[in-house]
């Protein structure tokens, strides 16, 4: 009986691959397995690697020695403890983010999450709880899903760290960040997030890993970190799929962080 079930499962899998052949996550060309990238798209990704700033996770051009911080981390210490991202934003990475966020490509989330786990290998062993950046309920109703929660759920499933999508609320319907400069983005999300009173016990004294799709200026994840700190979180780290590197930020970028 078990052998028959196994044969049936393989037959079903083969039928699904014939009906819905796997496509490149970047350009939609046919590839060998779901979630894979074709050779051209793979070469277009820039994975973020050490050496990097221990706080911001921004890469250095050469080895600076253990514990080195970037000028931004020294001049403007963030309200979170550490930030890491899997890839530099742009090109194929940007297309994948857009596919997930605007193209209903939730099938990309598990594959993006695997790269995020690699980037967050220092953060995940320390985390007690994974919390996604929430959408306001009105935007959630129009989009029908939260791309950050999809990534966070996949990371939780693969890492075993508990996932709590309802700890944090977006209490202010912020405007889109497109076209806003750094200070405008900070003003836009100030006071936008709050830990629900009945959920504060889940946050107090805990080490929280905040998950989002893109880190652009850090305005949104900083506002999230401040809300978690107000609820007495002991430690707040940030893990994103993509990162707009210093010097690459353009206000017209159509991502929301």
Secondary structure, DSSP 8 states (H G I E B T S, - for coil): -HHHHHHHHHHHHHHHHHHS--B-TTT--B-SSTT---HHHHHT--B--SSB-TTT--B-SS---TT---HHHHHS--SSSEEEEEEESSHHHHHHHHHHHHS--GGGHHHHHHHHHHHTTTTGGG-SEEEE----HHHHHHHSS-HHHHHHHHHHHHH---B-TTSEEE-S-----TT--HHHHHHHHTT-EEE-GGGHHHHTT-EEEEEEEEESSSHHHHHHHHHHHHTT-SEEEEEEEEE--TT---TT-----
